[in-house]
Amino acid sequence: MEKQLLIYANVKPVTKTEHAEWSLKGTGKLDFAKDINSLPLTLPEIALAAHELPVVFSGGDNVVPTVITGLQDGQNLVVNEEGKWQGRYVPAFLRRYPFVFSKAEETFTLCIDESYDGWNQDGEGERLFDAKGEQTQYLGGVLNFLQEYQAHFTQTQSFCDRLKELDLLEPVTATYEIAGANKMSLGGFFAVNRQKLKALPQEQLMAMLSRDELELIYLHLFSLSRFNHLVELMVKKEAGASDKH
């Protein structure tokens, strides 16, 4: 599985001086994510994503829950040719775009990707600042969303740190086969080892149960069966491509 790609091309801090006349009119498309085969999740999102797609853990020192969206590098099977998400739940990592927080020490700064097609200075869509130079209600809502996302991210890191401390994670490779092709595989991620989980002392299990972490672990393990759904999407995509020729 490839390393998480950066979807932000031209990130700049939001300022009253530079962006006084800027407005955002969303394109409704996720073309910026069409080449990304995995997306980070926060803790509350695991239950929402696991019913549709595989949720695994990826990263090195800082492991994060990750939803798999493609079976090959540079492939997102969930975003179709029209840039639409084929599923019920769109991860917050994508929904916050083109906004993002940058962090310097303990200070967070609101930034935007200025390369996004939805920006304009014609007043179309939602303005960032009003005529007096004050942030609009829309921009205030964006800030609240990003602050909530950051809080969930911190909570998620604590959960993942516990999984590592308890030595519950193991490297996993997903093997799949498309009709008429050789077996292929996708690796570079981790899953919880069921036997190690069962072997934990009762005290630790009860502590995880009280924090609803056991439920999230079993949702993650259940979701591994959803690799079959990605195979189905891949077959459908290849069939559609062959029909055009």
NORFENUR-V729765 format. One record per pair of residues at least 24 apart in sequence whose ideal C-beta (glycine too) atoms are under 6 Angstrom apart, sorted by the first residue. I is the first residue (numbers start at 1). J is the second residue. If there is no record, write none. Layout:
BEGIN
I,J / I,J
END
This chain:
BEGIN
1,38 / 1,186 / 1,188 / 1,189 / 2,73 / 5,36 / 7,32 / 7,33 / 8,113 / 9,113 / 9,115 / 10,113 / 10,114 / 10,115 / 11,111 / 11,113 / 12,114 / 13,109 / 13,111 / 14,110 / 14,112 / 16,129 / 16,133 / 19,128 / 20,129 / 21,121 / 22,128 / 23,120 / 23,123 / 23,124 / 23,125 / 23,127 / 24,118 / 24,125 / 24,126 / 25,118 / 25,124 / 25,125 / 26,118 / 27,117 / 27,118 / 29,83 / 30,79 / 30,83 / 30,85 / 31,83 / 33,76 / 33,79 / 33,94 / 34,76 / 34,79 / 35,74 / 36,76 / 37,69 / 37,70 / 37,75 / 38,66 / 38,68 / 39,67 / 39,91 / 39,93 / 40,64 / 40,66 / 40,93 / 41,65 / 41,67 / 41,91 / 42,152 / 42,153 / 42,156 / 43,152 / 43,155 / 43,156 / 43,159 / 44,152 / 46,216 / 46,219 / 47,219 / 48,89 / 49,89 / 50,219 / 50,223 / 52,87 / 53,226 / 54,223 / 54,224 / 54,226 / 54,227 / 55,220 / 55,223 / 56,189 / 56,191 / 57,169 / 57,190 / 58,189 / 63,160 / 71,186 / 71,230 / 71,234 / 77,230 / 77,233 / 77,234 / 92,149 / 99,142 / 101,146 / 168,192 / 168,193 / 168,196 / 168,197 / 174,227 / 176,231 / 192,217
END
